[in-house]
Amino acid sequence: MTAIVPGKRLFKEDFSHLVLLSAAYFPALFGARAGRALAGLYVRERNLFSYRHTLFALRENTVAGMLLAYDCAVKRKENLRTGALLFAQCGLQMLKRLPVLLQLDKTIGSLPSGACYISNIATYENYRGQGIASRLIAACEERGRQQQATQMVLDVEQDNLTAISLYKYLGYTAAAEFRIALGPSYLAFVRMGKSLA
């Protein structure tokens, strides 16, 4: 049986691993210390990577998956502090990546009013295909409704066809596509959304 529970500080290592599974490009953005930085931010409050914004799926008291989400008001309120904390954790190497980070924030930061944004979702490989991601998303949607959100929004890498198929199955539709230059290559995303009405 799978239990969906709010994040707890003791899940910090799982959080870090699962975020990096969901966004393998994070080390290219935040440097070699990305995992440690994510764990450090997770245990703190008032930032976009805080445990307060997470849900975890547990199987027999073992973490199987995680979802990180927040509403547009939280994004506006905690965005600057999150950047400052990341800079403090990752150091001067982030200065080289600042243009990419600003472009990413400008794109992802443009959330419609009333939106709840799913930032990251991942399950460990041995738990995939068991409905855990669907349960996490359903719990997040319920939390969004309780917080008066009118819609769910997420960005998924364009080549992650498995995730896109799951989101479509759960009622999400593609709204836009965008690319962000990352050195000689780029990151390509599809923005998807679902009404909570």
Backbone hydrogen bonds, N-H to C=O, Kabsch-Sander energy under -0.5 kcal/mol:
donor,donor_aa,acceptor,acceptor_aa,energy
3,A,58,L,-2.5
5,V,3,A,-0.6
5,V,56,F,-2.8
7,G,51,Y,-0.5
7,G,54,T,-1.8
11,F,8,K,-2.2
12,K,9,R,-1.6
15,F,11,F,-2.9
16,S,12,K,-2.3
17,H,13,E,-2.4
18,L,14,D,-2.9
19,V,15,F,-2.7
20,L,16,S,-2.0
21,L,17,H,-1.7
22,S,18,L,-2.1
23,A,19,V,-1.9
26,F,23,A,-2.3
28,A,25,Y,-0.7
29,L,25,Y,-1.2
29,L,26,F,-0.6
30,F,26,F,-3.6
31,G,27,P,-2.0
34,A,31,G,-1.7
37,A,33,R,-2.8
38,L,34,A,-2.7
39,A,35,G,-2.1
40,G,36,R,-2.2
41,L,37,A,-2.5
42,Y,38,L,-2.4
43,V,39,A,-1.2
44,R,41,L,-1.4
50,S,47,N,-1.8
51,Y,42,Y,-2.4
53,H,50,S,-2.0
54,T,51,Y,-1.7
55,L,67,L,-2.3
56,F,5,V,-3.2
57,A,65,G,-2.4
58,L,3,A,-3.1
58,L,56,F,-0.5
59,R,62,T,-2.9
60,E,1,M,-0.7
62,T,59,R,-1.5
64,A,57,A,-3.4
65,G,57,A,-1.3
66,M,122,A,-2.6
67,L,55,L,-2.5
68,L,120,N,-3.1
69,A,53,H,-2.7
70,Y,117,Y,-1.8
72,C,115,A,-1.9
75,K,71,D,-2.2
76,R,72,C,-2.1
77,K,73,A,-2.2
78,E,74,V,-2.9
79,N,75,K,-1.4
82,T,78,E,-2.3
83,G,79,N,-2.1
84,A,80,L,-2.2
85,L,81,R,-2.6
86,L,82,T,-2.6
87,F,83,G,-2.4
88,A,84,A,-2.3
89,Q,85,L,-2.2
90,C,86,L,-3.1
91,G,87,F,-2.4
93,Q,90,C,-0.5
94,M,91,G,-1.8
95,L,92,L,-1.9
96,K,92,L,-0.6
96,K,93,Q,-0.6
97,R,93,Q,-0.6
97,R,94,M,-0.6
98,L,94,M,-0.5
98,L,95,L,-0.9
101,L,97,R,-2.6
102,L,98,L,-2.8
103,Q,99,P,-2.0
104,L,100,V,-2.7
105,D,101,L,-2.6
106,K,102,L,-2.3
107,T,103,Q,-2.1
108,I,104,L,-3.0
109,G,105,D,-2.6
110,S,107,T,-0.8
111,L,109,G,-1.9
115,A,112,P,-1.7
116,C,151,Q,-2.4
117,Y,70,Y,-3.5
118,I,116,C,-0.5
118,I,153,V,-3.0
119,S,68,L,-2.1
119,S,117,Y,-0.9
120,N,68,L,-1.5
122,A,66,M,-2.2
124,Y,64,A,-2.7
127,Y,124,Y,-2.3
128,R,125,E,-1.5
130,Q,127,Y,-0.9
135,R,131,G,-1.9
136,L,132,I,-2.5
137,I,133,A,-2.5
138,A,134,S,-2.4
139,A,135,R,-2.3
140,C,136,L,-2.3
141,E,137,I,-2.8
142,E,138,A,-2.1
143,R,139,A,-2.3
144,G,140,C,-2.7
145,R,141,E,-2.4
146,Q,142,E,-2.3
147,Q,143,R,-1.5
148,Q,145,R,-1.8
149,A,144,G,-3.0
150,T,114,G,-2.7
151,Q,114,G,-1.5
152,M,194,K,-3.1
153,V,116,C,-2.5
154,L,192,M,-2.3
155,D,118,I,-0.6
156,V,190,V,-2.4
158,Q,188,A,-3.0
160,N,157,E,-2.2
161,L,159,D,-1.6
164,I,160,N,-2.3
165,S,161,L,-2.4
166,L,162,T,-2.0
167,Y,163,A,-2.8
168,K,164,I,-2.4
169,Y,165,S,-2.3
170,L,166,L,-1.9
171,G,168,K,-1.7
172,Y,167,Y,-2.9
173,T,193,G,-2.6
175,A,191,R,-3.5
176,A,191,R,-1.3
178,F,189,F,-2.0
180,I,187,L,-2.5
182,L,185,S,-2.7
185,S,182,L,-1.6
187,L,180,I,-3.1
189,F,178,F,-3.0
190,V,156,V,-2.8
191,R,176,A,-2.8
192,M,154,L,-2.9
193,G,173,T,-2.2
194,K,152,M,-2.1
196,L,150,T,-3.0
197,A,150,T,-0.5
